[in-house]
Amino acid sequence: MLTDAIQLYDIPTVGPSAPILSYLGAFRFMKHAREMLQEGYQKHKGGVFKIAMLDRWLIVITGPKLVDELRRASDDKVSFNEAVRDLIQMKYVFGDEVNSDPFHLDIIRGHLTRQLASLFTDIRDEIVAAYGDYMPDTEDWTPVYMLPIMQRIVARVSSRVFVGLPMCRNSKYLDLAINHTFAITRTRKLLAWFPEPLKWIVGQTINESRRSVKVGLLYLQPMIEERMAKIREYGDEWDGKPNDFLQWTIDTALEKGKDVNTIVRTILVTNFAAIHTSSNSFTHAIYHLAANPEYMKPLREEVEAVIREEGWTKAAMQKLRKLDSFMRESQRMNGINGISVTRKVLQPITLSTGHHIPAGTIVAAPSVSTHLDDEHYSDAEIFNPWRFSDMRDGDSSESTKHQFVSTSPDYIAFGHGKHACPGRFFAANELKAMFAHTVLNYDLKLEDGARPENEWFANLIVPSPTARVLYRKRRD
């Protein structure tokens, strides 16, 4: 870290930059990342600053010009995948197999995104079933801790697509799918305290993710082996061949000569990427809706009109402009990470500001600070649910620009450019279907009336896990 500090000396620092003292800045970042990112954004807007993390320096670029500059940089110079591998400690958490060949990303971009329309019936069916189990109809106001409830529902709906019935309703398997993310987070935090030569030893000793794979094998190995046996007997196609993520992973794994262990790891990695990001995003939106019940009426009117015309289909989800706007605005105001458009520098680069960034450095943009900038959005700190639907209605030529899944240099909740989150199309489809179901079937309000504050863990953003929402069966 000392060598890095010397190479990055000309980049201003938020927090102390001197050797040893920089660790004080790293400790501060763990508790006050939002304030530090905002301080840097305000002081160096349109420029660059750095913040100390426990095991590295984070270079933060600000402003649409630099965001677009980073987006346009070629993959041989900066890498999104390498940045994720470093920040999550993929090699030590998931093992070399997944780290060296993350083929699940191609499955997400390809099979999953192309199959959204055909998968929608299953998604809708699981939403109805999961809500019936976790938020059963009640005439009286009933309090629930919304974040853990939504983790269960999202895990079930996602698992319906990932591993199918009946496994998606197995409560112990769902526990694994949900808790695996917490295990990864704990392992990643611990590894950050150790120098590179010790990370492998620590990863082998305390890696909870490896234990998750062993448990995952108990649930998934029989399914995988049964499906492999059918491939050996019938070839690539047979009557009743499942159309789910597990099957696509098996097919790809066989082509690549991967084993059952790798298939299970791939499913767990996909759960890690999908379940908590989606449940956090959904809970953010639910808190806004429960804090402002007046938004229910226009949302219900839109959903009812579209469903009458299109039924419960992917096409219907695309026509829900107000609901789409609500979700996008919630993501703008909250998000799941305080940084985005994250890249690892593979070859030294020079920014248009004149700053030189050495190879091995992690570079990112401050997402929340960008989204709450009045230069980008009028009254940026005020939640306006129809902000983006009004933009789409006002300029039909830019209708797609303001959709939930769209990215731009000043809207980076999903990243930006060709490396924007590949699963955002699936996530948006799933979350919009869940939100439409919620507004049609429930009344909501907050226990104390005020939207609960988000919690930050370093740069990670989580909706309050202890806030309770009151719900009842819809009355009007």
N, C-alpha and C positions, 0 to 999 in steps of 0.2 A: 504493500500500500504506500510505503515511503517513496519507492521508485515512481509509482503512478502519480503521486502528488507532485513530484519534481517535473514530470512531463506535462502535467496539467496546470502548472503554476500560474499561467497567464489567464486562466479561467476563474472568475470570481467565485467565492465560496459562501454558502449560507451555513453559518456555524464555523467553528474553529477549523483551521486547515493545517496547523503545525503538527509534526509527528507526535504521536501519543495523544495530544489534545484532540485530534480529529475523532478519536473514539468517543469523546464526549458528545460530539455532533451526531455520531452514529446512534448513541443511546437516546439522544433527544429525538432523532428521526423515528425511532421505534414508538415514541409516545406522542409526538407532535408533528407528524409528517405533513398534515394538512397545512398547518401554520408555516412550516418551513418552505413548502412548495409555493404557497401564496406569497410569502416574503420575497422569494427569489423571482417570482413572476412579476411582481410589482416593481422591484428594483431593476430588473434586467429584461423588461419586456421587449421582444424583438431580438433578444440576444441569447446568451448562454450563461448558465451557472452550474455549479457542482455541489453535491451533497454527499457527505460521508455515510456509507453503510458499513456494517461490521466487517465485511470481507472485500470491499471494493469501493471505488468512487462511482457515483451515478452522475452522468452529465445530462443536464436538463436543457432542452432547446425550447424556445418560446416563440409564438407567433405563427400564423399560417404560412408565411414564406419559408421558414425553416422546417416546419412540418412537411410541407410539400417537397422541400429539398431532400429530406431524409427518405420520404416515400419513393422518390425517383432514383435514389442511389441504387446501383446495381447490386445483385445478390453476391457477387464476388468481392464486394467492398464492405457491405453491411448485411447482417443476417438476422432475421426474426427468429428462426428456429434455434440458432446458436444462443441467442439472448435468453430464450425460454429455458433451454437446457442449463445454462449457467445459473439463472435466477432460481429455478426449481431444483437445481442439483440433480438433474435427470439421471445422470450416470450412476449416482450413488443411491438414489431413491428408487428408481424403476429398474435399474440394471442396464448393461451395455446393449442388450438386444433391442429394447424399445428406444433407447437413446440413439442408436446408430441407424435405425430404420423405422421411423415413425409413420408406417404405411397407413395407419388409421386416418391420417389427415387426408390422404387421397380418397379413402372410402367416404369420408364426410363430404368432401367437395364433389364427389362423383355420385355414387349410389344413393346416399342419404338425401342429398339436395334434389336429385332427379326424381326420387320416389315420394316426395312429400304429398302429392295429390292422392296417390294410391294408398298411402299410409294413414290418411286423415281419418278414415272410419275407425281404425283401431285407436288412434289418439283420442278421438271423441268418446268412444266407448269406455276407455280407461279413465278419462276425466270424470264422466258421470259416475262410474263405479267408485273411484277414489274419493270424490267429494261425498258420496253417500256414506262411505265408511268413516271419514275423518271430520266431516262437517254435516252430520245428518240433520234433516229438517227439524226445526224446533219453532214453536210459536212464541217462545219467550226469548228475550235477549240473553245470549249465552256467551261467556268470555272464553277466548282461546288465545294461547300464545301463538301468534300467527307464523313466525319464522319456522319453528320446528314442524308445524302442520304443513306448511308449504314445501318444506324439504321432503316430507313423506309423499305428498301428492306429486311433486315434480319427479321424484325418484321412481314412483310407480308408472307415471305416464311415459317418462323417458325409457324405462326398462321394458315397457310394452314394445317399444320400437327396437331396443337394443337386444333383448333376449326372449321376448315374446311371452305368451301364456304357457304354463301357469306360473313360471318363475318370477314374473314381474309382481306377483301378489304374495310371494313368500316373504314373510315379515323378517326372517333372519337374513335372507339375502339382501333385502332392502337396508337392513342395519349395516351390513357390510358395505353396500354401495355408498351409503351416506357417510359412515364413519371412516372409510378409507381416505377421504379428503382430509379429515382432521388428522389422521395419522401422517399423511404426507406433509401437512403443514408443520406438525410438531417436529418431524425428522428434518425438514428443511431449515427450520429455525435453529435447531441444535447444530447442524452441520456448519452454519454460518460462523460459529464461534471457533472453528478449527482451521488450521492452515491446510493447504492443499495436500501435503504428504500424509496427513492424518485422516482426511475425509473418508478414504476407502475403508480404513480400519473401523472408524466410527459407524459408517454406513452398514458394514457387515455385522456390527455388534448390536446396534439399537434400532435397525431399520424396521419400523412397524409395517411398512409397505410389503416387505417380503412375507411377513406373517399373513397379511391380507391375501396374498396370492395363494398361499397354502389353503386358506379357508375358501377362497374363490374356486379352487380346483374341486373341492368337495361338492359344490353346487353345480358347476358348469362342465366339469370333465365328462360326466355321463352323457349329457346332452351333446357335447362336441363329438364324443366317440360314436354315439348313435348316428349322428349326421354324417360323419366320415364313413361309417360302414355303408350307408345308403349311397354315398358317392362311389364307393368301390363297387357296389352291386349294380347301380343303375346309370352311373356316369354323372354328367353335370346337371341333368334335369330329371325330375321324377314328379309324379302327381303328389301334390301337397308339399312340395319343397318350400320351406319357410322363406318369407321375404322380410328378413330382419337384419340388423347390424351384425349379429353373431354369425349368421350364414355368410354374409358378404366377407366377414373377417376370416372364416374358415376357408372359403374359396380362394381368397388372396393368399392366405398363409400356406395353403397347399401348393400354390403356384411358386411361392418363394422358398419352399422347403422348411417352413417354420413348424415348431412343435406345439403341442397342446398348452404347455406352460406359457408360451408367447401369446397364444390366442387369449388366454385368461388375463394376462397382463394388459393386453390391448383393450379388452373390455373395461378393466378397472381404470386404465388411463382415460378412456372416453367418459366414464362416469365422473372422474375427477374434473374433467373439462366442462361437463354439462350440468351436473345436478346442482352444485352450490351456486354457480354463476346465475343460473336461471331462477332458482328459488330466492336468491337475494334480490334479483331484479324485480321479480314478481311481488315480493313483499314490500319493496320500496313503493311500487305503484299502489298496492292495497292500502298502505298507510296514507297516501295522498287522498285516495278515494274515501276512506273512512273518516278522515279529517274534514272532508268537504262533501258531505252527502248530496249537496245540490247538483253535483256532476252526474249523479245516477240517472236522472230523467233523460237528458240528451243522449247519454250512452245507451240506455235501454231502447229509446226510440229508434236509434240507428241500428242496433243489433236486431231488434224485432223486424224492422223493415227489410234488412238484408237477408235474414234467415228465411223470411217468407218467400223471398224471390229466389234465393240460391240454395236453401237448405244448409245443413251443416257440412260445408265443403271447404277445401282450400280456396276456391274462387270467392267464397263468401268472406273469408278472412281478408282477402286483398281489397275488398270493397268497404271495409270498416275504417273509414278515414279518421273519424273522431277518436275511435279507440286506438288506432295506430298512433295518432298524434299524442294521446294521453301517455302511452307507453314510451314513446320517444322523449317526451318532455320529462317524464320521471327519470329516464336514463340520463338525460342531460343534467338534471339537478343533482343526481345522486351517483349513479355509476357503481361499479364494483372494484375499481382500482384508481388510485390517484395519479397514476402514470399510464401512458399508452404509446402506441407507435414505437414500441421498444425494439431496439436493434443492438447487436454486438458488432463492433467494428472489426473487420477481418484484415483490412489493409488501411494504413494511415490515410485519413481524409482531412481536407481543409474546408471548413464551412465558408459560406459567403461573408460571414462576419470577420473572417480572417483567423479564426481559432483553429488550431491544429489538434486533431483527435487521434491519439495513437491506437494501434491495433490492440485488441483485447478489452477495450473500454465499452461499457454499456451506456447507450444513449436513449433517451426517452423524452416525451412531451408531457406536460402537466395537464391531465384531462379536466379535472374539476376547475382549475383556475381558468383554463381556456373556455369552458362552457359557461362560466359565470362572469364573463367579461362583457360589459355593456357595449363594447365596440363590435361584438359579434352578435349579440342578442339584446334587443331593447328590454329594459327592466329585467336584466338577466337573473337576478336573485329572487324573482317572483315566479311561482309556479303558475303557468298559463297552459291549461290542458289542451286548448285548441290552437296553440301557437303554430304548429306545423300544418295542421289541416287548413288553417286560414292562409298560410303561405301557398299550399298546394291549390286552393281554390282561387287565390289571387293571381297566380301565374301558371297556367296549364302547361306551358312549355317546360317548366321545371318541376312537374308533378312528382316524378320519381326521386328527385333530389332530396325531398324532405320526408321520405318514408322511414319507418322505424329502422330498417336494415341498412339504409344508405349512410355512407361516410363522406367526409369532406375535411379540409384542413382545420375547420373550426368546429367539427363534430366528430370526435375521435373515441366515442364510447366503445366502439368495436375495433379500434385501430383505424388504419386508413391505407388504401391502395390494395395491391394484389395480395398482401399478407394480412388483410383485415380478417377477423375471426371467421373461419370457414364454416362454423356451425351456427352462425347467426340466423340463417334462413330457417333452419329447423327450430331453433330456440324461439324466434319471433312467431312462427306458426303455432307452436305449442302454447306459448304464453298468451297470445291473442285469443286462442280457443278457450283457455282457462279463464281469462278475464271476461270474455263474453258470457261464459257459463255463470260466472260469479255475479255479474250485474243483472242477469236475467232471473236468478233464483234466490238472491239474498239481499237483505238490508244490512248495512254495516254502519258502525260508528265506533269511535275510540272511547276507551274507558274514561279518560280524563279530558277528551276534546282536542288536545293539541297533538300535532304529529310528532312522534318520538324522534329524538336526535339520532343520527347515524353514529356508529362507532367505528373508529379507525384503529387498525393494528398495523403500524408502519404505514405502507401505502395501500393496504387492503381496506376496503370499505364494506361494512356490514350493517344492514338495518337492525335496529334494536332487537336483540333476541329475547328480551324480557317484557316487551310491550304486549299488552293484551288488546285484542279487537273484539268488540261485541257484535255478534251476528244473530240473525233470526231468518226464518223463512220469509220471503218477499210477501208483503201484504197488499200493495196497491195493484 
